[in-house]
Amino acid sequence: MHTGLVRRQDEVVFVDIDSKVKQVYGPAKQGASFGYTKQRGLHFQIVTVKTGTCAPVIVATRLRKGSANPGKGAASLLREALATVRAMGITAQIIVRADSAYFSHKVVEVCRKAGARFSLAVAVRKKIREAIAGIAEDAWTPIKYAAAVWDAEEERWISDAEIAEVPFTAFTSKKKAFHTTARLIVRRVKRLNPKSVPAGQAEPFGVWRHHVIFTDSHLPQLWRWADDFTDLWTATGQRMVT
């Protein structure tokens, strides 16, 4: 654990959790099955830790059946990973980052019990759309990326966007102890492809595409977006957008 690969002096440490299906070709391989990729494979979860001065270091992994849901078992794996990070001697503020497959009250509960903050992508469904619709037009701040980001859905590079934030209470369908109020940070970009407009959607959703992060981090909004969303959207954009 004390390898020196992760600097203890950094003020913020990012813990990222994700999953991937590894294709296999032998039907007799234990656990191999078809999942969301439509390929026979094994579905592993991985947790990495990184700072602004070091590359990602793997701190926890788990191998699952190919048909496993991307977020299945995430809370217990994350709990193990956060314990490992602290055992490494890291006392800095931890921020857990993940795509929308890991947006759950169980993941948030693990973060809070471990003294970590969270930054989770959120699928744009009814309650999120209602929150976005309530954002005043003059609350949006234009941003321009230093390097363009690839938009897989519209198959084009994005170099500018607008962001805003609004308070939001998540997991209200769960018992009250799991209700979580935090910052809903929204990025929007103009739609160029009419085919990408969801059925039955009118303005502002017919004009704009929205990507959302739910976070209890107190770091500045623009910094949050530039670091978290560029990383998450580039790596897992297909899963973040509905």
C-alpha positions in Angstrom: 0.0 0.0 0.0 2.9 2.4 0.7 4.4 2.4 -2.7 4.6 6.2 -3.2 2.7 6.0 -6.4 0.1 8.5 -5.1 1.3 11.7 -3.5 0.0 12.2 0.0 0.6 15.9 -0.1 -2.1 16.7 -2.7 -5.2 18.5 -1.4 -7.7 16.5 -3.5 -7.7 12.8 -4.5 -10.1 11.4 -7.1 -11.5 7.9 -6.8 -13.1 6.7 -10.0 -15.2 3.6 -10.4 -16.3 2.1 -13.8 -17.0 -1.2 -15.5 -16.2 -2.8 -18.8 -17.2 -6.0 -20.6 -14.3 -8.0 -21.9 -15.3 -10.1 -24.8 -14.5 -13.8 -24.7 -15.0 -16.4 -27.4 -15.4 -19.7 -25.6 -19.0 -20.4 -24.5 -17.7 -22.8 -21.9 -15.8 -20.1 -20.0 -17.2 -19.7 -16.5 -19.3 -16.6 -16.1 -19.3 -15.7 -19.8 -22.7 -14.4 -21.0 -24.3 -11.6 -23.0 -24.9 -8.2 -21.5 -25.6 -4.7 -22.7 -22.8 -4.9 -25.3 -24.5 -7.8 -27.0 -21.2 -9.7 -26.9 -20.3 -12.8 -24.9 -18.0 -11.6 -22.2 -17.0 -11.1 -18.6 -17.9 -7.9 -16.9 -15.4 -6.4 -14.5 -15.5 -3.4 -12.2 -12.4 -1.3 -11.5 -11.7 1.5 -9.0 -8.7 3.8 -9.5 -7.2 6.6 -7.5 -5.5 9.7 -9.0 -4.4 13.2 -8.1 -3.4 16.2 -10.1 0.2 15.0 -10.0 0.0 11.2 -10.6 -1.5 8.8 -13.1 -4.4 6.5 -12.1 -3.5 3.7 -9.7 -5.8 0.6 -9.5 -7.0 0.1 -5.9 -9.8 -2.4 -6.3 -11.3 -4.8 -9.0 -14.0 -7.3 -9.2 -14.9 -9.8 -12.0 -18.6 -10.5 -12.6 -20.8 -12.4 -15.1 -21.1 -10.8 -18.5 -24.8 -10.1 -17.9 -24.2 -8.2 -14.7 -25.7 -4.7 -14.4 -22.9 -2.1 -14.6 -23.6 -0.8 -11.1 -24.2 -4.2 -9.4 -22.0 -4.6 -6.3 -20.6 -1.1 -6.7 -21.3 0.1 -3.2 -19.4 -2.8 -1.5 -16.5 -2.5 -4.0 -16.3 1.2 -3.4 -16.3 0.7 0.4 -13.3 -1.6 0.0 -11.5 0.8 -2.3 -12.0 3.8 0.0 -10.6 1.8 3.0 -7.6 1.0 0.9 -7.1 4.6 -0.1 -7.1 5.7 3.6 -4.7 2.8 4.4 -2.3 4.2 1.9 -1.9 7.1 4.3 -3.9 9.6 2.2 -5.7 12.1 4.4 -6.7 14.5 1.6 -10.3 15.2 0.6 -11.5 12.3 -1.6 -14.0 12.9 -4.4 -15.6 9.8 -5.9 -16.5 10.1 -9.6 -18.6 7.8 -11.7 -21.0 7.7 -14.6 -24.8 7.4 -14.3 -24.7 3.7 -13.9 -23.5 4.4 -10.3 -26.0 7.1 -9.4 -27.6 5.4 -6.4 -28.4 6.0 -2.7 -26.1 3.1 -1.8 -23.1 4.7 -3.5 -23.8 8.1 -1.9 -24.2 6.4 1.5 -20.8 4.7 1.2 -19.2 8.0 0.2 -20.6 9.9 3.2 -19.8 7.2 5.7 -16.2 7.2 4.5 -15.9 11.0 4.7 -15.6 11.3 0.9 -17.5 13.6 -1.5 -19.2 12.4 -4.6 -19.5 13.6 -8.2 -21.9 11.4 -10.1 -23.3 11.7 -13.7 -27.1 11.5 -13.8 -29.4 10.2 -16.6 -31.7 13.0 -17.8 -35.1 11.6 -16.8 -38.4 13.3 -15.7 -37.3 14.8 -12.3 -34.0 16.0 -13.8 -35.8 17.5 -16.7 -38.1 19.4 -14.3 -35.1 20.7 -12.4 -33.4 21.8 -15.6 -36.5 23.5 -16.9 -36.6 25.6 -13.7 -33.1 27.1 -14.4 -33.5 30.8 -15.4 -32.1 31.6 -18.9 -29.7 34.2 -17.5 -28.2 31.7 -15.1 -26.3 29.9 -17.8 -22.6 30.6 -18.1 -20.7 30.1 -21.4 -17.6 28.0 -21.3 -15.0 27.1 -23.9 -12.8 24.0 -23.7 -9.1 24.2 -24.1 -9.4 21.0 -26.2 -12.5 19.9 -28.0 -14.5 16.9 -26.6 -15.9 14.2 -28.8 -19.7 13.9 -28.8 -20.4 10.2 -29.7 -24.2 10.7 -30.1 -24.0 13.5 -32.6 -20.6 12.3 -33.9 -18.9 15.7 -33.7 -16.4 17.7 -31.7 -17.6 20.0 -29.0 -15.5 23.1 -28.1 -18.0 25.3 -26.3 -21.0 24.9 -24.1 -23.0 26.5 -21.3 -23.4 25.5 -17.7 -25.6 26.3 -14.7 -26.4 24.7 -11.4 -29.4 24.3 -9.1 -30.0 22.6 -5.7 -31.6 19.1 -6.1 -32.8 16.4 -3.7 -32.2 12.9 -5.0 -33.5 9.5 -4.0 -36.9 10.8 -2.8 -38.5 7.5 -3.6 -36.3 5.9 -0.9 -36.8 6.2 2.9 -36.1 9.7 4.2 -32.6 8.8 5.6 -31.4 8.3 2.0 -32.8 11.7 0.7 -29.8 13.7 -0.5 -29.7 17.4 -1.3 -26.7 18.6 -3.3 -25.6 20.5 -6.4 -27.0 19.6 -9.8 -24.5 20.9 -12.3 -25.9 21.0 -15.9 -24.0 21.4 -19.1 -25.9 22.1 -22.3 -24.8 22.1 -25.9 -26.8 23.0 -29.0 -28.3 20.1 -30.9 -27.2 20.0 -34.5 -28.7 16.6 -35.4 -32.5 16.6 -35.5 -32.6 12.8 -35.2 -31.1 13.1 -31.7 -34.1 14.9 -30.3 -36.0 12.5 -27.9 -39.6 11.7 -28.9 -42.1 14.2 -27.5 -39.5 16.6 -26.3 -40.0 20.3 -26.9 -37.9 23.3 -25.9 -35.5 23.6 -24.1 -34.8 19.9 -24.7 -35.4 20.0 -28.4 -32.9 22.7 -28.8 -30.3 21.7 -26.2 -28.6 18.5 -25.2 -28.0 18.3 -21.4 -25.4 16.4 -19.4 -25.7 16.4 -15.6 -23.6 15.9 -12.5 -24.9 15.5 -9.0 -22.2 16.5 -6.5 -21.7 17.6 -2.9 -18.3 19.0 -3.7 -17.7 22.6 -2.7 -15.1 23.2 -5.4 -15.9 26.1 -7.9 -18.5 25.2 -10.6 -16.3 25.8 -13.7 -13.4 23.9 -12.2 -15.8 21.0 -11.3 -17.1 20.9 -14.9 -13.7 21.1 -16.6 -12.2 18.3 -14.6 -15.1 15.9 -13.9 -17.3 16.3 -16.9 -14.6 16.2 -19.5 -13.2 13.1 -18.0 -16.5 11.4 -17.5 -18.1 12.4 -20.8 -15.1 11.5 -22.9 -14.8 8.1 -21.3 -18.4 7.1 -20.8 -20.5 9.5 -22.9 -22.7 6.7 -24.3 -23.9 5.7 -20.9 -24.3 9.2 -19.4 -26.9 10.4 -21.9 -30.5 9.2 -22.3 
